[in-house]
Amino acid sequence: MQVFSSTADSMESIKVLLNVSVRYLLFTGSFYLFFYVWRNKKYWYSKIQQRYPEKKHIFREIKYSFFTVLIFGAVIMMVVWAGKRGLTLVYSPIDKYGYAWYFFSIILMIFVHDTYFYWTHRLMHWKPLFRWVHKTHHLSINPTPFAAYAFHPAEALIEIGIIPLIAFTIPHHVSTITIFGLYSLLLNVAGHLGYELFPKGFASHKIFKWHNTSTHHNMHHRLVKCNYGLYFNFWDRVMHTNHPDYEESFNEVVEQREQGKQLLADAKNELNPTISFSEPVKLAGKEI
């Protein structure tokens, strides 16, 4: 079957692959450079695990991410090809079903993906599958933004499976999948950032507790058998798979961050001129 035989199809394939690559590099690279290189000392007190990952682990994350980008690009190319031949539920013009549906379809994609991710994630933690499919991702015990795409090829296929699922089941304008994809990548990178940015009380707030935090997913990488959710904390709460110390751990990280901010402020005000952030210091019994 000559799916990509024409010049137009070939150019479209290159365009899709470039888009996936540029998005990945833009998001992961900018977050990594900001938090791990440029402003690493200033924001060190927000680091969830108070140590930096070894360079060999960062290189491993980048290596596996390269293959993930290729797999994601190939699947998206096939979905684009199918859409151009009327096989998916993509539509135009943008207001064909009204703007209410346009915006609702994006929200629907996010909730469908959150459910898809939780249950496929739980499946990949099934012992016969974990070793062959998901263990590669869990080699990042202290993840960086590059871990967002650090998958075994089989897991990469499972992860990108949300795109054809959406394309064939939800009527959508092409721009909605683009917006959904950017949102998904942003939250994925934030979950693997290794820094906690949400405010005090977020994880236990009656409303905000339903949204996940970086601490939530970081605990999953360290402890493995807990905290399976992606965007929201709904399925983990319903299925009782949140780690019992999640909220307490979040509060400890935030307290560590607040104390670190005070130390940095004192150093800047020369109240504690001996403090140096060029090397880790002790804070509340922890190394920072």
Disulfide bonds with the S-S distance in Angstrom:
none
